[in-house]
Amino acid sequence: MLHVKALQVNFGLQSVLQNISFGLSVGEVLAITGANGAGKSTLLKCITGIMAPTGGEIQRQKGLSFAYLPQNTPNSNQSVMEFLLSDFPEIYQNYQKIYSGDSETIEYANAITEYIEAGGYEMEAKLEKILESFAFYKDDLFNSIHCFSEGQKRIFALLRLFLSEAQLLILDEPTNHLDISMRLYLEEVINIEKHKGRSFIIVSHDRVFVDKIADRTLCIQRGESVLVQGGYSQVQAHLEQEFQSRQQLSIEIQDKINKLEREARRKKVWAGRKEKEKIGAADKGFVGARAAALAKRGKEVERKQLLLMDKLKAEKPFVEKRLNLSFANYTVVSREMLSTKNLSKTFGSRKIFEDVTLQVSTHDRVAIIGSNGSGKTTLMKCLLGRLQPDSGTVSRNDYVKWLYLPQNIQDYFQTEILLDNLMIYGVEETIVRQFLGAAKLRRDRVLQPVSNLSYGELMRAAIVSAILAKVEFLFLDEPTNHLDIESLEVLEQLLEDFPGGMVFISHDRQFIAKNARTILSFESSMLVPVEF
């Protein structure tokens, strides 16, 4: 269906992608992973023809039809129905005539006839059924798209692609803003569609999602790619094996370089000694000539050794520095952090939650899950005292040193330069830099303005600042949003090293499984414990 051969993309002098090659078969799901900025979206734009590669070629099966989902969510004043029908011109045009025209005219009657013949009413019934599976109501079809959450807009965009006749669906971060139930349904739909013969190329940072849907996974690192059978777990296993192999080869080459350097130094000393013998020789004839010949031979050997060392250094593989978190430990005493009793909140006629009763200590790690709009962030604001409940009480122990990290993590930082925000805890700059370096924030990155750094970099820096401040408890609202897999894994290790407790909201299943000891789920405005 699709062949990508030796693809290369340069932006000026910067090489973004180099020698990317893979094929795609009918009914296959190819996942693409890699750090933010690795070139994943650039690769998709080349495949769709939005961008021209610098080198290589892309061969598509003749007549191949494809549909593309970009990262950004739709921003339109159309109704949901109009948005979903807009890829079906005949149905869409007649739909507009029917719902905006005068029902007494001949044009209206003709539009009705053409709408029926084009299958318009069958399509409406199909859309109602699909939306119900995503917990939407029939009336939602007639509301404007901009009235819905980012996750709901994402679902509408995905549905429009699935309704199309495209043989290849190219999806850039389809799980962005989706809650767990929506992700599960998306996995189900993708697996159904691929068994019908549809193919997918999907960029995603959701590790569980990739494991569940991918036949093969292409991992992009430093512009180059690794292709493995299976999902992200298989990528991890391959990269670990490759790391061990590259590390062993690097050690062997370095040993050879060290031996050559020792030998070169020995030869240099020996050649120098022979030069002195020549100068100080009583017989300037035979001895001088012999010393000069030996010195010349020594320099030639030294030159060859230097060339061999340069060759070995060029062959020495790049080995990524492993994450090494070495923070100064501090003890967090177990004590009550907060408790709530019969907490309730409504907005207008809508009941957000009711009778929420909690007790959380500084050693507890609690995940709050639920569908988008179920009340998770509203509850978090009540726990923090930023929003007043309608009834019930919140008791928070402010003798505990706690910290809140919001969804918009930039708001957490008070000064322009990142490093300056972490110099307020009375810790030497070298130690602060070591801590940031352990979280993969190195060299000039720590001197960058906060506005220049990615969400993942800022989230990591915020957790480092919490450890520097010896915080005992964290409130985290969607800390995994927009994080690439590398940042997710660093964040998980940072939190594993964090000695205190936390309450956090997340839709990332692997993150929840690794960090939560208790899971509470919103179900019909009630917060109930989940067995896991």
Secondary structure, DSSP 4 states (H G I P E B T S, - for coil): -EEEEEEEEEETTEEEEEEEEEEE-TT-EEEEEE-TTSSHHHHHHHHHTSS--SEEEEEE-TT--EEEE-SSPP--SSBHHHHHHTTSHHHHHHHHHHHHS-TTSHHHHHHHHHHHHTTHHHHHHHHHHHHHHTT--GGGGGSBGGGS-HHHHHHHHHHHHHHS--SEEEEESTTTT--HHHHHHHHHHHHHHHHTT-EEEEE---HHHHHHH-SEEEEEETTEEEEEESSHHHHHHHHHHHHHHHHHHHHHHHHHHHHHHHHHHHHHHHHHHHHHHHHH-SSTTHHHHHHHHHHHHHHHHHHHHHHHHHHHHHHSPP-PPPP---PPP------EEEEEEEEEEEETTEEEEEEEEEEEETT-EEEEE-STTSSHHHHHHHHHTSS--SEEEEEE-TTS-EEEE-SSGGGG--SSBHHHHTTTSS--HHHHHHHHHHTT--GGGGGSBGGGS-HHHHHHHHHHHHHHTT-SEEEEESTTTT--HHHHHHHHHHHHH--SEEEEE---HHHHHHH-SEEEEEETTEEEEE--
